[in-house]
Amino acid sequence: MKEQIIDWMCNSTNKGISSEAMAAAFLGRKPNENFGFDNHPSDPADFNRCLLLLEASPEARKHMDKIAALSKTWKKLVDNWDDVEKCFIDEVGLNWSKGRDLSASKTFETMKSLGC
């Protein structure tokens, strides 16, 4: 897992604060003092970047408890991760593979209902 996450951190051009916070937490690292670990995904684009991290390191899914520990909002999101992910995949597909509807409005509403 560690090597996959490091590879993702070094090579991915599609990262954001929330996916970087996840990567750091998976690696047991402290947050970037400029951003912090409480930077949960705030929209479907952020959530997609988090999914891309999990695609790069599937084993990381077994350690989502580390993400849930980052903040109350992260915990709510992790507790409902499967539902949010299904909504996103059904609506637009991983990395927008079903089209470029960047609003992903159903996913956005689901995320907002969780406090994201």
C-alpha positions in Angstrom: 0.0 0.0 0.0 2.7 2.5 1.0 4.5 2.2 -2.3 1.3 2.6 -4.3 0.4 5.7 -2.4 3.8 7.2 -2.8 3.7 6.4 -6.5 0.3 8.1 -6.7 1.6 11.2 -4.8 4.7 11.5 -7.1 3.0 10.7 -10.4 -0.7 11.7 -10.3 -1.5 15.0 -12.0 -5.1 14.9 -10.6 -4.7 15.5 -6.9 -6.4 17.9 -4.5 -6.3 18.8 -0.8 -8.7 16.1 0.2 -7.0 13.2 -1.7 -3.6 14.4 -0.4 -5.0 14.5 3.1 -6.2 10.9 2.6 -2.8 9.8 1.3 -1.0 11.4 4.2 -3.4 9.8 6.7 -2.9 6.3 5.1 0.8 6.8 5.5 0.5 7.9 9.1 1.9 11.4 8.3 1.0 14.7 9.9 -1.1 17.1 7.9 0.3 19.9 5.8 0.2 22.8 8.2 -1.2 25.0 5.4 -4.2 22.8 4.8 -4.8 20.2 7.5 -6.5 16.9 7.5 -10.0 18.3 7.9 -10.1 19.2 4.2 -12.7 16.7 3.2 -14.0 16.7 -0.4 -16.4 19.5 -1.0 -17.7 18.6 -4.4 -17.8 15.6 -6.8 -14.6 16.6 -8.5 -12.8 16.4 -5.1 -14.5 13.1 -4.4 -13.4 11.8 -7.8 -9.8 12.5 -6.9 -10.2 10.6 -3.7 -11.6 7.7 -5.7 -8.6 7.8 -8.0 -6.3 7.5 -5.0 -8.2 4.4 -3.9 -8.0 3.0 -7.5 -4.2 3.5 -7.4 -4.0 1.7 -4.0 -7.0 -0.6 -3.5 -5.6 -2.0 -0.3 -6.0 1.5 1.3 -9.8 0.8 1.4 -9.1 -1.5 4.3 -7.8 1.5 6.3 -10.6 4.0 5.9 -10.8 4.2 9.7 -7.7 6.4 9.5 -9.7 8.8 7.3 -12.8 8.7 9.5 -10.5 9.8 12.4 -9.6 13.0 10.6 -12.7 15.0 11.4 -16.5 14.7 12.1 -17.2 15.4 8.4 -14.7 12.8 7.2 -16.3 10.3 9.6 -19.8 11.0 8.2 -18.4 10.7 4.7 -16.6 7.4 5.4 -19.6 6.0 7.1 -21.6 6.6 3.9 -18.7 6.1 1.5 -20.2 3.2 -0.4 -23.4 5.1 -1.0 -21.7 8.2 -2.2 -19.3 6.2 -4.4 -22.2 4.3 -6.0 -24.1 7.5 -6.6 -21.0 9.1 -8.3 -20.2 6.0 -10.4 -23.8 5.6 -11.5 -24.1 9.2 -12.3 -20.8 10.1 -14.1 -18.4 7.1 -13.8 -15.0 7.1 -12.3 -13.0 10.0 -13.6 -16.1 11.2 -15.5 -16.0 8.2 -17.8 -19.7 8.5 -18.5 -19.4 12.1 -19.7 -18.3 15.5 -18.7 -21.3 16.5 -16.6 -19.0 18.1 -14.0 -21.9 19.0 -11.8 -22.8 15.4 -10.8 -25.7 17.0 -9.1 -27.1 13.9 -7.4 -23.7 13.2 -5.9 -23.2 16.8 -4.9 -26.6 16.8 -3.0 -25.7 13.5 -1.3 -22.3 15.0 -0.2 -23.9 18.2 1.0 -26.4 16.2 3.1 -23.4 14.7 4.9 -21.9 18.1 5.6 -19.3 18.2 2.9 
